Structure formats: C-alpha cells, structure tokens
Amino acid sequence: MKKKKKLSKKVILITLILALTLLVLLAIQYDVWNINITKKIKHIKIMDECSIMVGKLIHQIKDSDGCKLKCLAECDINKMKFYDSEFLLKNDSCHNCECYCR
C-alpha cells in the first residue's frame, strides 16, 4: 500500500495567497468593484481668458482653486470623473490650467 503524502501548511498557504491574488487582479481588470484604475486618464487644457484692463492683466482663472473648479465642470460635461488639476501661474501672460479626468 502506498502512503498518501500530506501537503505542508506552507504549500497550502502559498497556494491560497496566489489564488486570492489572482482573483483580486481579475476583479480589478474586469472592474467588478468599479475602481476605474484600468481606465485611461484624459488630459484637457483650459485656456485662461485674460485681458488688459487699466494697464493690468485680468485673469479669468486666478488661482489653483479656480482651475480645479473649471476642471470639475469640464470633467462633468464630458461625463468623466475628476482626477487632478494643474495650475501654472504666469505673470506676463495668461495662466495655464490643465485637467485630468477619467
């Protein structure tokens, strides 16, 4: 009669961890939990509408908070979720506001 070999606890534990890891990766890949990490991020540039008034440059987008609000609205219009915004201050010309949505 042949004796059956018992699997060690380490082998069973490693197998379970690998199986769970595979299941989690598959769930993320197929967006089971609606995590959206696999969706691409869209880059949108918003132009600051600035003009000269009384010898001063007046900006439509004045700071990073204004940029973020514009980006939130732009992402919403495109039926995407806001991811991040980047505001670049320029003293001698119009500011730059860049949005990232997914």
Secondary structure, 3 states (H helix, E strand, C coil): CCCCCCCCHHHHHHHHHHHHHHHHHHHHHCCCCCCCCCCCCEEEEEECCCEEECCEEECCCCCHHHHHHHHHHHHHHCCCCEEEEEEECCCCCCCEEEEEEC
